């Protein structure tokens, strides 16, 4: 789900600092908690005892695997901390998901944010520039769906579709008009399990696009037309709890 929405130059600085600050979490933090404790030796146990030991070991392994695979999860984005910066985006996100299998997950995400410049401004000198700002702001509120596919050792790819109701306001916060936007995201990242598989954190990078964007005020649309209707290399830093 996806953030950044480019509210200001402060957000851009915050994103890079946050990604580098939390990057060490991708490195394994916790060693394995338990290992097999007993090994049957030939000639020292009867066939019946060996069979019992093998059955018990298999049962224990199955139970451990079942306990480790928690299907439900809730989460959000650590970039909500940007709300404490000057000119905050008022960005809030809440996710609920379900693991269909160890490799497939679906979720819904409730998101709201506020931004003051075109979303298509790329990284560079124009990103966060005052002269590129709207004559007002946009507040988006939406409920989207996500499909997540785990590929290998915690690495994943996901696709997001987020319909947003857009509220356009002038510089004094007075409502101008409302519109609709479909905000889509293709994301690649890594999920790191924490605290006995109960918690996780997901650093990622995304490609975002908004193919549908209706009823935009003319002054806002003039600035939008200067830029693409997509954004490359948007960082993400999600976290959550599995249960």
Secondary structure as UniProt FT lines:
FT   HELIX           9..22
FT   HELIX           23..26
FT   TURN            42..44
FT   HELIX           47..68
FT   STRAND          72..77
FT   HELIX           78..84
FT   STRAND          92..101
FT   TURN            102..103
FT   STRAND          104..117
FT   TURN            119..120
FT   TURN            125..128
FT   HELIX           130..132
FT   STRAND          133..152
FT   TURN            153..154
FT   STRAND          155..170
FT   TURN            171..172
FT   STRAND          175..194
FT   TURN            195..198
FT   STRAND          199..214
FT   HELIX           218..224
FT   TURN            225..226
FT   STRAND          230..242
//
